[in-house]
Amino acid sequence: MTKQPRPTLAPRRDVPIDANALDLFARIVAAGSFAQAARGLGLTRAAVSRRIGGIEAALGQPLFARTTRALGLTEAGRALAAKARAVADATDAARLGFRARTQDSGGLGGTLRVTSVPTFGQSVLAPLLARFLQRHPALRLELSMTNRRVDLLREDVDVAFRITRRPPDDWVARPLMRFVLRAWARPRAGLPLADPAALARQPCLVMGAPSDSTTLHWSAPADGSEAAVELVPACRGDELATLVTLALHGDGIVFAPDFTVAALAGAGHLVDVLPGWQLRIAEGDTVYALTLPQPTAPAAARALVQFVAEALATPAPGRSSSAGSPATPAPGR
């Protein structure tokens, strides 16, 4: 049943609408729900609801049109949203700018907030972060591994390592590493396969939800060949490392970026099932480091990106030259 906006009330002049109230309102609008905004702010949903109730009482107007399935804005809410967004932007910029000046003046200390896609974060980034922290013991790290598109400014993140084809124009994007997505399995009779069509008769381990398509599009850059194969997966999963382990201990074929299995392939534990063939990657084939523009980005964020870029420019022991090659900088970046 749909709930209608509450009727207009007489404004209460004894309830102030300050910058904190506008910042809270903007964050609820951006989050799309009271509960999600409350989690991000470390508050209870009831506390957030009370504070919004106070703003509505001061204005004499409801701001949200609440339904059983969604949270929308009333006309008054839409009118206030742009002003509240400006306040939230100014608050975020001031906070991040202060952190940047503090780190610049006092060396690499304080807290560095980093997020990464799990595939890159677990297999490549984590060892580099350990070395970086050894160099800068006064630095504290807050690390999040997620495939979600994190908003650096809104979520107070300093560096995001993301696989993308087109990095956002309003962030500083540095390409770090290009990769290819191939089919891998433990050495056994019948491998390698003659062509991608043979995958349809193999036990394949596939990342994704049950509703995701299992048609894989392959290409062979050497001669321009292409192939599309519809699979019936032997196993679906949402965590690549687990699927790689299944391939190591069974007869399954797993599809993974070369940098995630480089050490296993180098040791002969996994082999390329389709030499010369690679999967098309919708998200892109390059790992980028994303930071906010200077001077907003703290010194520690810029130092980390430079450290990772230099480390990836020199292949580590056990990483083949084809796995995780340094990316060519994009024009104008």
LODREN-769960 format. One record per atom (N, C-alpha, C): x, y, z; residue in three letters. Coordinates in pm, whole numbers, padded with zeros to 5 digits, always signed. Each point is the difference from the previous one (the first is absolute). Layout:
<atoms>
XYZAla...
</atoms>
This chain:
<atoms>
+00085-00120+00000Met-00085+00120+00000Met+00088+00124+00000Met-00029+00097-00087Thr+00081+00120-00011Thr-00038+00100+00108Thr+00101+00057+00062Lys-00022+00103+00101Lys+00015+00137-00066Lys-00095+00088+00021Gln+00006+00133-00058Gln+00083+00093+00089Gln+00060+00106-00059Pro+00074+00095+00081Pro-00089+00060+00109Pro+00059+00030+00112Arg-00076+00059+00109Arg-00048+00140-00039Arg-00110+00045+00050Pro-00052+00132-00036Pro+00093+00112+00048Pro-00010+00114-00067Thr+00082+00115+00037Thr-00034+00045+00141Thr+00104+00031+00077Leu-00015+00045+00137Leu+00052+00142+00014Leu-00040+00068+00104Ala+00053+00133+00027Ala+00146-00012+00040Ala+00092+00079-00061Pro+00142-00010+00035Pro+00024+00030+00146Pro+00095-00072+00060Arg+00040+00023+00138Arg+00132+00076-00001Arg-00001+00124+00042Arg+00119+00083-00005Arg+00100-00035+00110Arg-00043-00082+00097Asp+00091-00036+00108Asp+00089-00118-00037Asp-00017-00058-00120Val+00082-00113-00044Val+00097+00051-00107Val+00132+00002+00028Pro+00095+00058-00097Pro+00028-00095-00116Pro+00028+00058-00118Ile+00049-00076-00115Ile+00142+00050-00027Ile+00098-00077+00046Asp+00139+00042-00014Asp+00070-00086-00105Asp+00132+00022-00014Ala+00077-00073-00101Ala-00001-00150+00027Ala+00002-00040+00127Asn-00002-00142+00033Asn-00130-00066-00047Asn-00112+00073+00018Ala-00128-00054-00043Ala-00006-00015-00152Ala+00051+00101-00072Leu+00000-00006-00146Leu+00094-00110-00050Leu+00113-00017+00067Asp+00094-00106-00038Asp-00065-00137+00018Asp-00071-00018+00110Leu-00070-00127+00025Leu-00105-00026-00108Leu-00078+00102-00031Phe-00103-00015-00102Phe+00061-00039-00135Phe+00111+00064-00037Ala+00066-00031-00128Ala+00048-00145-00003Ala+00050-00048+00111Arg+00053-00137+00003Arg-00113-00104-00007Arg-00114+00031+00056Ile-00114-00091-00013Ile-00047-00005-00145Ile-00006+00117-00064Val-00039+00004-00141Val+00097-00081-00085Val+00130+00016+00025Ala+00101-00073-00077Ala-00006-00150+00026Ala-00026-00039+00125Ala-00004-00142+00035Ala-00127-00068-00048Ala-00110+00076-00008Gly-00125-00058-00046Gly-00082-00066+00108Gly+00050+00001+00124Ser-00077-00058+00110Ser+00053+00052+00132Ser-00088+00004+00100Phe+00040+00043+00133Phe+00099-00100+00059Phe-00027-00129-00020Ala+00084-00103+00061Ala+00143+00004-00053Ala+00015+00014-00133Gln+00134+00002-00057Gln+00076+00125+00042Gln-00068+00114+00003Ala+00065+00123+00046Ala+00042-00012+00146Ala-00085-00061+00082Ala+00033-00018+00141Ala+00124-00085+00017Ala+00011-00109-00079Arg+00120-00085+00009Arg+00125+00076-00036Arg-00008+00081-00105Gly+00116+00076-00043Gly+00043+00105+00101Gly-00095+00052+00077Leu+00030+00105+00097Leu+00023-00054+00141Leu-00018-00132+00018Gly+00018-00057+00133Gly-00111+00036+00096Gly-00121+00023-00053Leu-00116+00034+00082Leu-00104-00110-00011Leu-00099+00006+00088Thr-00113-00091-00012Thr-00100+00060-00098Thr-00082-00087-00056Arg-00102+00050-00093Arg-00097+00092+00073Arg-00030-00034+00125Ala-00093+00083+00077Ala+00056+00141+00020Ala+00131+00009+00026Ala+00062+00131+00020Ala-00007+00084-00126Ala+00026-00063-00114Val-00006+00071-00127Val-00142+00046-00027Val-00097-00088+00025Ser-00140+00035-00022Ser-00043+00118+00087Ser+00047+00002+00127Arg-00035+00111+00090Arg+00057+00131-00051Arg+00125-00003-00049Arg+00061+00124-00047Arg-00068+00052-00126Arg-00041-00091-00087Ile-00073+00044-00119Ile-00137+00054+00040Ile-00061-00064+00099Gly-00127+00051+00050Gly+00012+00142+00052Gly+00114+00030+00062Gly+00022+00136+00048Gly+00011+00100-00113Gly+00068-00039-00108Ile+00010+00090-00116Ile-00138+00024-00060Ile-00078-00107-00014Glu-00134+00015-00056Glu-00087+00087+00089Glu+00018-00013+00132Ala-00077+00084+00091Ala+00038+00146-00015Ala+00131+00027-00018Ala+00045+00138-00016Ala-00051+00062-00129Ala-00007-00082-00106Leu-00046+00051-00129Leu-00152+00003-00011Leu-00065-00085+00079Gly-00144-00013-00015Gly-00039-00076-00124Gly+00095-00079-00054Gln-00024-00074-00123Gln+00064-00138+00010Gln-00066-00105-00047Pro+00066-00130-00008Pro+00103+00002-00113Pro+00113-00065+00021Leu+00107-00005-00100Leu+00001-00129-00079Leu-00049-00108+00060Phe+00004-00131-00064Phe-00141-00054-00019Phe-00023-00062-00117Ala-00123-00073-00026Ala+00031-00146+00019Ala-00029-00055+00115Arg+00037-00136+00035Arg-00104-00099-00051Arg+00045-00107-00064Thr-00087-00109-00042Thr+00055-00128+00058Thr-00072-00110-00023Thr+00045-00129+00053Thr+00124-00050-00073Thr+00030+00055-00120Arg+00111-00052-00079Arg+00110+00101-00028Arg-00030+00127+00016Ala+00099+00101-00041Ala-00011+00123+00087Ala+00103+00083-00010Leu+00004+00127+00072Leu+00018+00110-00105Leu-00106+00078-00020Gly+00005+00106-00099Gly+00000+00136+00067Gly+00018+00104-00082Leu+00002+00136+00051Leu-00131+00070-00034Leu-00050+00080+00094Thr-00113+00087-00028Thr+00050+00122-00078Thr-00090+00087-00039Glu+00040+00122-00070Glu+00093+00084+00088Glu-00033+00008+00130Ala+00086+00075+00092Ala+00136-00068+00015Ala+00000-00133+00001Gly+00126-00074+00010Gly+00088+00024-00120Gly-00059+00000-00120Arg+00080+00026-00121Arg+00057+00141+00001Arg-00077+00096+00049Ala+00048+00138+00006Ala+00118+00014+00096Ala-00005-00076+00110Leu+00106+00009+00100Leu+00123-00083-00037Leu-00016-00102-00085Ala+00107-00096-00027Ala+00124+00066-00060Ala-00018+00092-00095Ala+00116+00063-00064Ala+00081+00081+00101Ala-00069+00075+00086Lys+00070+00080+00101Lys+00071-00092+00100Lys-00067-00109+00037Ala+00061-00093+00095Ala+00122-00067-00061Ala-00006-00034-00128Arg+00114-00063-00068Arg+00120+00094+00001Arg-00023+00129-00021Ala+00110+00096+00002Ala+00067+00005+00137Ala-00083-00007+00105Val+00055+00000+00136Val+00081-00127+00024Val-00052-00116-00043Ala+00071-00127+00019Ala+00131-00001-00078Ala-00002+00054-00122Asp+00124+00006-00080Asp+00104+00085+00070Asp-00043+00115+00053Ala+00094+00088+00068Ala+00055-00066+00126Ala-00085-00073+00071Thr+00045-00071+00121Thr+00103-00106-00034Thr-00027-00079-00104Asp+00094-00104-00041Asp+00132+00059-00046Asp-00007+00106-00080Ala+00122+00062-00052Ala+00085+00057+00114Ala-00067+00063+00097Ala+00075+00056+00113Ala+00067-00108+00083Ala-00072-00109+00024Arg+00056-00109+00080Arg+00119-00065-00069Arg-00017-00030-00130Leu+00108-00064-00073Leu+00118+00093-00019Leu-00029+00130-00022Gly+00108+00096-00013Gly+00081+00013+00128Gly-00068-00003+00114Phe+00070+00007+00128Phe+00089-00123+00020Phe-00053-00117-00035Arg+00081-00122+00012Arg+00122+00006-00090Arg-00019+00053-00121Ala+00113+00009-00093Ala+00108+00092+00054Ala-00038+00117+00054Arg+00099+00094+00054Arg+00070-00059+00121Arg-00075-00074+00083Thr+00059-00061+00118Thr+00104-00103-00038Thr-00030-00083-00098Gln+00097-00102-00042Gln+00119+00064-00070Gln-00026+00103-00083Asp+00110+00066-00071Asp+00098+00064+00096Asp-00052+00056+00110Ser+00087+00071+00092Ser+00070-00094+00099Ser-00058-00113+00027Gly+00055-00087+00102Gly+00053-00132-00050Gly+00019-00014-00132Gly+00048-00127-00052Gly-00115-00097-00018Gly+00035-00124-00033Leu-00102-00099-00027Leu-00050-00061+00130Leu-00099+00065+00057Gly-00064-00047+00121Gly-00149+00009-00015Gly-00071-00018+00108Gly-00145+00006-00005Gly-00060-00126-00058Gly-00119+00013-00057Thr-00075-00115-00052Thr-00012+00010-00151Thr+00030-00109-00068Leu-00013-00009-00145Leu-00112-00099-00031Leu-00100+00046-00071Arg-00117-00083-00031Arg+00010-00047-00145Arg+00003-00131-00017Val+00025-00062-00130Val-00109-00101-00030Val-00046-00004-00125Thr-00093-00104-00044Thr+00053-00061-00129Thr-00033-00127-00022Ser+00047-00070-00119Ser-00099-00108-00038Ser-00004-00030-00130Val-00075-00119-00042Val+00072-00122+00060Val-00073-00100+00046Pro+00064-00112+00071Pro+00105-00074-00081Pro-00022-00021-00130Thr+00096-00077-00079Thr+00139+00063+00002Thr+00006+00129-00022Phe+00128+00071+00002Phe+00050+00017+00143Phe-00090+00032+00091Gly+00040+00028+00138Gly+00064-00118+00069Gly-00057-00118-00019Gln+00049-00117+00071Gln+00129-00055-00059Gln+00011-00001-00132Ser+00115-00067-00062Ser+00117+00092-00028Ser-00024+00129-00020Val+00108+00092-00038Val+00020+00110+00104Val-00110+00066+00039Leu+00013+00118+00085Leu+00044-00031+00142Leu-00056-00106+00060Ala+00027-00027+00143Ala+00149-00011+00031Ala+00081-00076-00075Pro+00143-00005+00031Pro+00068+00137-00014Pro-00046+00081-00096Leu+00059+00133-00016Leu-00038+00092+00116Leu-00123-00014+00048Leu-00041+00080+00116Leu+00084-00035+00123Leu+00031-00127+00017Ala+00083-00040+00114Ala+00136+00068-00007Ala+00061+00002-00117Arg+00130+00066-00016Arg-00011+00151+00021Arg-00108+00059-00048Phe-00020+00145+00014Phe-00014+00037+00147Phe-00075-00079+00076Leu-00018+00028+00143Leu+00131-00019+00077Leu+00085-00093-00044Gln+00130-00015+00065Gln+00085+00125-00018Gln-00014+00064-00114Arg+00075+00124-00024Arg-00055+00117+00078Arg-00130-00005+00031His-00066+00113+00066His-00077-00051+00121His+00070-00033+00108Pro-00065-00062+00117Pro-00099+00090+00071Pro+00008+00133-00020Ala-00094+00089+00067Ala-00134+00006-00072Ala-00009-00063-00115Leu-00122+00004-00080Leu-00095-00112+00042Leu-00127+00034+00013Arg-00104-00099+00028Arg-00082-00021-00126Arg-00040-00124-00023Leu-00068-00035-00124Leu-00142-00050+00029Leu-00096+00050-00075Glu-00136-00052-00001Glu-00026-00054-00140Glu-00020-00131-00011Leu-00003-00068-00129Leu-00135-00067-00022Leu-00057+00021-00118Ser-00128-00061-00037Ser+00015-00069-00135Ser-00035-00128-00005Met+00001-00075-00125Met-00145-00013-00048Met-00031+00062-00111Thr-00137-00001-00050Thr-00002+00023-00149Thr-00098-00060-00066Asn-00022+00025-00142Asn-00093+00119-00023Asn-00052+00056+00108Arg-00091+00114-00011Arg+00076+00125-00045Arg-00066+00084-00078Arg+00060+00125-00046Arg-00002+00101+00114Arg+00114+00019+00063Val+00009+00088+00116Val+00017+00145-00046Val-00074+00091+00064Asp+00014+00143-00025Asp+00103+00054+00099Asp+00118+00038-00049Leu+00109+00039+00088Leu-00039+00118+00089Leu-00064+00101-00058Leu-00033+00119+00078Leu-00107-00027+00102Leu-00109-00063-00042Arg-00112-00024+00090Arg+00035-00098+00111Arg+00085-00099-00032Glu+00027-00106+00097Glu+00135+00016+00068Glu+00063+00117-00021Asp+00122+00033+00073Asp+00110-00104-00025Asp+00022-00035-00127Val+00102-00097-00040Val+00112+00074-00071Val+00125-00038+00028Asp+00116+00069-00056Asp+00045-00059-00133Asp+00000-00133-00012Val+00046-00067-00121Val-00093-00116-00033Val-00039-00010-00126Ala-00079-00114-00046Ala+00075-00069-00114Ala+00019-00131+00012Phe+00060-00078-00107Phe-00114-00072-00071Phe-00022+00037-00125Arg-00119-00044-00071Arg+00034-00048-00140Arg-00070-00104-00043Ile+00009-00046-00138Ile-00108+00073-00078Ile+00040+00075-00101Thr-00097+00078-00075Thr+00053+00030-00140Thr-00093+00027-00089Arg+00036+00040-00136Arg+00007+00151-00011Arg-00087+00068+00075Arg-00006+00147-00006Arg-00003+00055+00143Arg+00115+00039+00054Pro+00001+00056+00136Pro-00073+00133+00004Pro-00054+00036+00116Pro-00075+00126+00012Pro+00087+00120-00032Pro-00058+00097-00071Asp+00076+00117-00042Asp+00036+00094+00116Asp-00079-00003+00108Asp+00023+00094+00108Asp+00096-00054+00106Asp+00059-00118-00021Trp+00102-00053+00090Trp+00131-00015-00075Trp+00108-00005+00075Val+00131-00025-00060Val+00014-00151-00019Val+00014-00044-00123Ala+00005-00144-00031Ala+00137-00035-00058Ala+00068-00092+00065Arg+00131-00045-00047Arg-00008-00148-00038Arg+00022-00035-00127Pro+00000-00141-00037Pro+00121-00071+00057Pro-00023-00116+00060Leu+00107-00072+00068Leu+00039-00130-00069Leu-00098-00073-00052Met+00029-00134-00046Met-00108-00048-00096Met+00043-00057-00111Arg-00093-00064-00092Arg+00006-00151+00022Arg-00109-00067-00034Phe-00004-00144+00024Phe-00090-00065-00106Phe+00003-00133-00002Val-00089-00077-00087Val-00073-00103+00085Val-00117-00039-00045Leu-00082-00098+00070Leu+00003-00129-00080Leu+00048-00107+00062Arg+00017-00127-00069Arg-00068-00113+00077Arg+00001-00119-00061Ala-00052-00122+00063Ala+00117-00079+00058Ala-00016-00046+00126Trp+00109-00069+00070Trp-00050-00130+00061Trp+00089-00099+00007Ala-00032-00128+00066Ala+00130-00065+00043Ala-00010-00097+00090Arg+00120-00074+00037Arg+00039-00090-00117Arg+00128-00031-00016Pro+00043-00085-00112Pro-00069-00137+00006Pro-00055-00041-00111Arg-00063-00133-00008Arg-00014-00039-00147Arg-00033-00124-00022Ala-00017-00050-00136Ala-00114+00075-00070Ala+00017+00026-00128Gly-00103+00068-00078Gly+00018+00149-00007Gly+00102+00053+00067Leu+00028+00143-00005Leu+00134+00023-00069Leu+00014+00112-00072Pro-00100+00106-00021Pro-00109-00041-00097Pro-00105+00083-00005Leu-00113-00025-00089Leu+00030+00057-00139Leu-00068-00055-00099Ala+00026+00043-00138Ala-00057+00139-00027Ala-00116+00030+00055Asp-00063+00131-00025Asp-00104+00024+00109Asp-00054+00125+00011Pro-00096+00030+00107Pro-00125-00087-00002Pro-00042-00049-00118Ala-00122-00082-00006Ala+00011-00124+00089Ala+00123-00049+00022Ala+00020-00120+00082Ala-00034+00025+00146Ala-00009+00127+00043Leu-00035+00030+00139Leu-00140-00049+00035Leu-00087-00007-00098Ala-00138-00042+00027Ala-00007-00142+00053Ala+00106-00079-00021Arg+00001-00139+00048Arg+00088-00017+00123Arg+00041+00110+00061Gln+00090-00004+00115Gln-00071+00052+00126Gln+00044-00043+00120Pro-00055+00055+00125Pro+00059+00138+00026Pro-00080+00102-00016Cys+00050+00138+00011Cys-00046+00064+00130Cys+00087+00079+00058Leu-00024+00070+00126Leu-00013+00148-00032Leu-00118+00056+00022Val-00033+00132-00053Val-00034+00096+00113Val+00057+00121-00007Met-00036+00107+00092Met-00133+00061-00041Met-00085+00030+00099Gly-00123+00072-00030Gly-00122-00059+00066Gly-00110+00072-00014Ala-00128-00042+00057Ala-00071-00094-00096Ala-00097-00078+00050Pro-00073-00092-00087Pro-00068+00068-00118Pro-00036+00129+00017Ser-00069+00071-00108Ser+00096+00052-00107Ser+00131-00002+00026Asp+00097+00053-00096Asp+00010-00090-00123Asp+00028+00063-00113Ser+00019-00075-00124Ser+00124-00088+00010Ser-00005-00118-00061Thr+00116-00089-00003Thr+00051-00016-00144Thr-00033+00095-00085Thr+00058+00003-00133Thr+00131+00076+00007Thr+00110-00068-00028Leu+00133+00061+00008Leu+00049+00033-00140Leu+00050+00121-00014His+00048+00048-00129His+00154+00001+00000His+00057-00074-00093Trp+00144-00019-00006Trp+00058+00066-00125Trp+00128+00037+00010Ser+00070+00053-00116Ser+00143-00052+00001Ser+00056-00011-00121Ala+00140-00040-00018Ala+00071+00114-00072Ala+00067+00087+00076Pro+00060+00119-00060Pro+00098-00030-00114Pro+00065-00116+00003Ala+00102-00029-00100Ala-00058-00006-00141Ala-00118-00058-00016Asp-00057-00012-00134Asp-00139+00062-00013Asp-00048+00064+00108Gly-00130+00068-00007Gly-00120-00091+00014Gly+00020-00126+00036Ser-00112-00092+00014Ser-00086+00038+00121Ser-00130-00034-00010Glu-00093+00024+00109Glu-00091-00121+00017Glu-00050-00018+00122Ala-00089-00113+00026Ala-00088+00034+00120Ala-00124-00047-00003Ala-00093+00014+00112Ala-00044-00140+00043Ala+00008-00026+00131Val-00031-00133+00051Val-00100+00012+00115Val-00108-00075-00010Glu-00098-00006+00108Glu+00035-00116+00093Glu+00015+00030+00129Leu+00041-00101+00097Leu-00114-00039+00093Leu+00008-00121+00051Val-00082-00043+00114Val+00099-00024+00114Val+00021+00098+00089Pro+00107-00009+00099Pro-00015-00120+00094Pro+00112-00061+00032Ala+00000-00102+00104Ala-00011+00065+00137Ala+00046+00125+00009Cys-00007+00073+00127Cys-00004+00150-00029Cys-00085+00069+00072Arg+00000+00147-00001Arg+00047+00047+00136Arg+00066+00113+00004Gly+00046+00054+00127Gly+00016+00150-00007Gly+00005+00065+00118Asp+00016+00144+00004Asp+00137+00041+00053Asp+00092-00097+00011Glu+00133+00031+00053Glu+00103-00078-00082Glu+00085+00072-00073Leu+00089-00063-00097Leu+00102-00090+00066Leu+00055+00039+00113Ala+00104-00082+00064Ala-00051-00141+00031Ala-00126-00011+00039Thr-00058-00131+00029Thr-00010-00083-00127Thr-00040+00063-00110Leu-00010-00072-00127Leu+00138-00047-00048Leu+00102+00082+00021Val+00136-00041-00036Val+00042-00121+00082Val-00033-00001+00128Thr+00033-00115+00085Thr-00072-00126-00048Thr-00124+00015-00040Leu-00074-00114-00054Leu+00069-00055-00126Leu+00049+00090-00084Ala+00069-00044-00121Ala+00131-00072+00033Ala+00068+00047+00103Leu+00127-00061+00040Leu-00019-00143+00050Leu-00115-00028+00061His-00021-00130+00064His-00098-00088-00076His-00043+00044-00117Gly-00094-00080-00078Gly+00027+00013-00147Gly-00101-00029-00079Asp+00015+00003-00144Asp-00068+00121-00063Asp-00044+00096+00082Gly-00071+00116-00052Gly+00092+00099-00069Gly-00060+00080-00086Ile+00070+00108-00071Ile-00052+00132+00054Ile+00091+00085+00041Val-00036+00128+00059Val+00044+00112-00093Val-00077+00108-00004Phe+00030+00116-00086Phe+00048+00113+00089Phe+00126+00041-00018Ala+00059+00094+00094Ala+00099+00091-00069Ala+00017+00124+00049Pro+00105+00087-00050Pro+00137-00064+00022Pro+00091+00023-00093Asp+00131-00065+00011Asp+00075+00040+00126Asp-00021+00123+00050Phe+00076+00041+00118Phe-00044-00073+00127Phe-00124-00054+00001Thr-00047-00069+00120Thr+00057-00141+00014Thr+00047-00058-00111Val+00050-00139+00004Val+00144-00008-00048Val+00070+00114-00008Ala+00134+00000-00057Ala+00095-00093+00074Ala-00002+00004+00134Ala+00091-00085+00077Ala-00033-00148-00020Ala-00128-00035-00002Leu-00039-00139-00020Leu+00036-00049-00140Leu-00019+00087-00099Ala+00036-00038-00136Ala+00151-00011-00015Ala+00073+00092+00064Gly+00145-00005-00007Gly+00057-00125+00062Gly-00067-00052+00104Ala+00046-00122+00067Ala-00053-00127-00067Ala-00080+00016-00107Gly-00052-00116-00071Gly-00123-00062+00061Gly-00059+00064+00100His-00120-00055+00064His-00126+00025-00083His+00002+00106-00081Leu-00110+00029-00091Leu+00057+00020-00140Leu-00078-00037-00101Val+00042+00019-00139Val-00108+00078-00075Val+00043+00069-00104Asp-00092+00071-00089Asp-00073-00102-00085Asp-00132-00007+00016Val-00080-00101-00068Val-00015+00030-00149Val+00001+00128-00037Leu-00020+00041-00139Leu+00110+00097-00041Leu+00121-00048-00025Pro+00110+00089-00037Pro-00036+00085-00122Pro+00028+00129+00012Gly-00029+00092-00110Gly-00138+00062+00005Gly-00089-00053+00085Trp-00135+00053+00013Trp-00016+00076+00132Trp-00083+00102-00002Gln-00030+00075+00122Gln-00145+00045-00002Gln-00056+00017+00121Leu-00138+00044+00014Leu-00009+00151-00015Leu-00108+00044-00064Arg-00027+00144-00002Arg-00045+00044+00139Arg+00044+00116+00040Ile-00029+00050+00134Ile-00084+00126-00012Ile-00125-00007+00040Ala-00090+00115-00015Ala+00048+00121+00079Ala+00054-00024+00121Glu+00040+00111+00086Glu+00128+00068-00048Glu+00078-00068-00082Gly+00128+00054-00044Gly+00114-00092+00040Gly+00118+00026-00054Asp+00115-00087+00026Asp+00114+00073+00070Asp-00033+00108+00071Thr+00102+00081+00066Thr-00039+00030+00144Thr+00096-00016+00092Val-00019+00041+00139Val+00047+00144+00014Val-00087+00086+00051Tyr+00032+00141+00023Tyr+00007+00028+00150Tyr+00084+00095+00036Ala-00004+00059+00133Ala-00071+00134-00011Ala-00105+00018+00079Leu-00079+00123-00004Leu+00020+00077+00130Leu+00029+00128-00013Thr+00012+00089+00116Thr-00073+00129-00031Thr-00028+00075+00103Leu-00057+00133-00018Leu+00110+00095-00048Leu-00037+00109-00065Pro+00102+00094-00048Pro+00077+00064+00114Pro+00123+00044-00030Gln+00074+00077+00098Gln-00067+00137+00011Gln+00006+00067+00118Pro+00067-00046+00122Pro-00090-00086+00090Pro-00117-00039-00051Thr-00092-00079+00083Thr+00059-00135+00037Thr+00065-00067-00096Ala+00059-00130+00027Ala+00117+00014+00096Ala+00003-00074+00110Pro+00111+00012+00095Pro+00129-00055-00057Pro+00111+00042+00061Ala+00132-00043-00047Ala+00013-00151+00004Ala-00058-00065+00101Ala+00011-00145+00011Ala-00067-00070-00118Ala-00111+00055-00049Ala-00068-00059-00114Ala+00087+00010-00125Ala+00059+00115-00022Arg+00086+00017-00118Arg+00123-00089+00011Arg+00054-00012+00121Ala+00118-00084+00020Ala-00032-00147-00025Ala-00117-00045+00045Leu-00037-00140-00020Leu-00015-00031-00148Leu-00067+00087-00074Val-00018-00024-00143Val+00134-00007-00071Val+00092+00090+00035Gln+00132-00002-00062Gln+00075-00128+00036Gln-00012-00042+00124Phe+00067-00123+00046Phe-00053-00122-00076Phe-00132-00011-00013Val-00058-00114-00071Val+00038+00002-00147Val-00002+00119-00061Ala+00036+00010-00141Ala+00144-00044-00025Ala+00091+00043+00088Glu+00140-00039-00016Glu+00020-00149+00023Glu-00073-00055+00098Ala+00014-00143+00028Ala-00051-00084-00117Ala-00108+00042-00063Leu-00056-00077-00110Leu+00079+00017-00129Leu+00079+00106-00008Ala+00083+00019-00118Ala+00114-00100-00006Ala+00036-00058+00116Thr+00104-00104+00007Thr-00067-00130+00042Thr-00012-00099-00091Pro-00067-00126+00036Pro+00061-00064+00123Pro-00087-00040+00092Ala+00046-00065+00123Ala+00042-00143-00029Ala+00086-00059+00083Pro+00037-00140-00018Pro-00124-00089-00001Pro-00008-00090-00097Gly-00115-00090-00008Gly-00113+00053-00084Gly+00011+00129-00044Arg-00104+00054-00087Arg+00053+00006-00141Arg-00067-00068-00090Ser+00047-00006-00138Ser-00013+00135-00066Ser+00075+00021-00107Ser-00003+00129-00068Ser-00134+00028-00063Ser-00078-00104-00030Ser-00131+00020-00062Ser-00108+00027+00102Ser+00028-00026+00127Ala-00101+00018+00104Ala+00014+00135+00064Ala-00097+00086-00025Gly+00001+00130+00063Gly+00107+00091-00055Gly-00004+00028-00129Ser+00098+00090-00058Ser-00036+00143+00033Ser+00102+00088+00022Pro-00029+00139+00031Pro-00086+00063-00109Pro-00092+00084+00039Ala-00089+00062-00096Ala+00066+00122-00061Ala-00034+00026-00125Thr+00044+00122-00066Thr-00090+00113+00044Thr+00055+00112+00049Pro-00084+00110+00046Pro-00096+00045-00107Pro-00123+00028+00042Ala-00100+00050-00093Ala+00033+00143-00040Ala-00031+00040-00123Pro+00030+00136-00044Pro-00066+00103+00090Pro+00077+00100+00035Gly-00053+00110+00078Gly-00012-00027+00148Gly+00053-00115+00047Arg-00011-00032+00143Arg+00137-00003+00063Arg
</atoms>
